[in-house]
Amino acid sequence: MTSKPCMGGSGIPVAKRKRLVIAIDGPVGAGKSTAARRLAEILGYLYIDSGAMYRALGWKAVRTGTDLHDRQRVEALALATNICVIPGTPSARVLVDDRDVTAELRTPAMDEASSVVSTYPEVRRRLVTLQRAMAESGGVVMDGRDIGTVVFPNADLKFYLDADLSVRASRRLRDLQRGGGQVDLETVRVEVARRDARDCGRETSPLTVAVDAIRMDSTSLDVEAVVQQMLALVQRFVKPDKS
């Protein structure tokens, strides 16, 4: 493995990039991660799940015994931690200080940890710096909650994907059940609504719709329908990379 995609500066002008930076934002359960991953696969781009990077920091906080609610300690931990995403098979891998932690991030505990640490300003500033470096040369599809507004305000294309709360809760329940979680729909619905409130109400980088984002509602669409709509717009700028 190589950590090369983690290297770089703050970004280069769009005109000098050969491949696009595509930002996909939206609330939990809207289907943005699945759509972003599929879109990146078709285009031959690197897919970066920004939420996984916050889970990765939450993972390190838990592993080191850092109190998630101690903002000062968590922010110091973020500054001392290197998190990057590298291409992998069948999907990208997340490394924390060169350790592959991908398989350990998709748990309810890591979801909760990321939800807490992502509210801290210095944590967000640190991870935004890392995210921008990974996309320096373009060829990236990144999803999250502030990608088009904060991380890449000058992204070539921005999408905001949303869906009804009930649909998002059902999708989230299926994800948790596939991971072995034992929860009921109402509990998940309440948690998704709570996450929405936290994401939209946080002081730093709240979840909002970028003024130039293309809004899409996935309530009645499957993943392939969403991706095909996105791809039709992407293809106005670039052809899929066959290499």
Secondary structure, DSSP 8 states (H G I E B T S, - for coil): ---GGG---S---GGG-SS-EEEEE--TTSSHHHHHHHHHHHHT-EEEEHHHHHHHHHHHHHHTT--TT-HHHHHHHHHT--EEEE--SSS-EEEETTEE-GGGS-SHHHHHHHHHHTT-HHHHHHHHHHHHHHTTTS-EEEEESSIIIII-TT-SEEEEEE--HHHHHHHHHHHHHHTT----HHHHHHHHHHHHHHHHH-SSS-----TT-EEEE-TT--HHHHHHHHHHHHTTT------
